[in-house]
Amino acid sequence: MKVIAIVFIIFFLFVCNSGSVKVVDGDFTFSLEAVKKLKDLMDGVQLKSSRMSSSAVLCANPALPEEFRAVCQSTGAGMVFSRLKTVADDADICEICAMAACTGCF
């Protein structure tokens, strides 16, 4: 009986630690780590001209994680990036799953 309990506890700990936090925005799902990288890119974005939106500058950046390429092709990319930045600004809340957009903690 003790062996079964120990195996169950080890399995439970493995499952809990193997999952990563995901951020969901509409049909898009991103890892929290990628959202943090996006925030770093957004903090460093400087508009090249007044005609270029910040989302266009982000999408043209080769350092943009591949996960976000689908957002670049969608309408409303600027709004998606803005919401993701809001999540990344307070990522600690996401890591403890206190934000509805974050999943995968359990």
C-alpha positions as CSV (number, residue, x, y, z in Angstrom):
1,M,0.0,0.0,0.0
2,K,2.9,2.4,0.8
3,V,4.4,1.7,-2.6
4,I,1.2,2.6,-4.4
5,A,1.0,5.8,-2.4
6,I,4.6,6.8,-3.1
7,V,4.2,6.0,-6.9
8,F,1.0,8.1,-7.0
9,I,2.7,11.0,-5.3
10,I,5.7,10.9,-7.6
11,F,3.4,10.6,-10.6
12,F,1.3,13.6,-9.4
13,L,4.4,15.8,-8.8
14,F,5.7,14.9,-12.3
15,V,2.4,15.7,-14.0
16,C,2.1,19.0,-12.1
17,N,5.6,20.1,-12.9
18,S,5.6,19.0,-16.6
19,G,2.8,21.3,-17.7
20,S,3.6,24.8,-18.7
21,V,1.3,27.8,-18.3
22,K,-0.6,28.7,-21.5
23,V,-2.1,32.1,-22.3
24,V,-5.3,32.0,-24.4
25,D,-6.6,34.9,-26.4
26,G,-9.5,33.9,-28.6
27,D,-8.4,31.1,-30.9
28,F,-4.7,31.7,-30.1
29,T,-2.7,29.9,-27.4
30,F,0.8,30.8,-26.4
31,S,3.3,29.7,-23.8
32,L,3.8,32.2,-20.9
33,E,7.5,32.2,-21.7
34,A,6.8,33.4,-25.3
35,V,4.4,36.1,-24.0
36,K,7.2,37.3,-21.7
37,K,9.6,37.5,-24.8
38,L,6.9,39.4,-26.7
39,K,6.7,41.9,-23.9
40,D,10.4,42.4,-24.0
41,L,10.1,43.0,-27.8
42,M,7.2,45.4,-27.3
43,D,9.1,47.4,-24.7
44,G,11.9,47.8,-27.2
45,V,9.7,48.7,-30.3
46,Q,10.4,52.1,-31.8
47,L,8.2,53.1,-34.6
48,K,10.2,53.5,-37.8
49,S,7.6,55.9,-39.2
50,S,4.3,57.3,-38.1
51,R,2.6,55.2,-40.8
52,M,3.7,51.9,-39.4
53,S,1.8,50.5,-36.5
54,S,3.6,48.9,-33.5
55,S,2.1,45.5,-34.5
56,A,3.6,45.8,-38.0
57,V,7.0,46.6,-36.5
58,L,6.7,43.6,-34.2
59,C,5.6,41.3,-37.0
60,A,8.6,42.4,-39.1
61,N,11.0,41.7,-36.3
62,P,12.9,38.5,-36.9
63,A,13.2,38.0,-33.1
64,L,9.4,37.6,-32.8
65,P,8.7,34.0,-31.6
66,E,7.2,31.8,-34.2
67,E,4.1,31.3,-32.1
68,F,3.0,34.8,-32.9
69,R,3.2,34.6,-36.7
70,A,-0.4,33.5,-37.0
71,V,-1.4,36.6,-35.0
72,C,0.5,38.8,-37.5
73,Q,-1.6,37.3,-40.3
74,S,-4.9,38.0,-38.5
75,T,-7.0,41.1,-38.3
76,G,-6.8,42.8,-35.0
77,A,-3.2,41.8,-34.3
78,G,-2.6,45.1,-32.5
79,M,-5.4,44.3,-30.0
80,V,-4.1,40.7,-29.4
81,F,-0.6,42.0,-28.8
82,S,-1.9,44.7,-26.5
83,R,-3.9,42.1,-24.4
84,L,-0.8,39.8,-24.3
85,K,1.3,42.6,-23.0
86,T,-1.2,43.2,-20.2
87,V,-0.8,39.6,-19.2
88,A,3.0,39.8,-19.4
89,D,3.1,43.0,-17.4
90,D,1.7,41.0,-14.4
91,A,3.0,37.5,-15.2
92,D,3.2,36.5,-11.6
93,I,-0.6,36.5,-11.5
94,C,-0.7,34.2,-14.5
95,E,1.8,31.8,-13.0
96,I,-0.5,31.2,-10.1
97,C,-3.5,30.9,-12.4
98,A,-5.3,33.9,-11.0
99,M,-6.1,35.3,-14.5
100,A,-8.8,33.8,-16.7
101,A,-6.6,33.9,-19.8
102,C,-4.0,31.6,-18.2
103,T,-4.4,27.8,-18.2
104,G,-2.2,24.8,-17.5
105,C,-1.2,25.3,-13.9
106,F,-2.9,22.1,-12.7
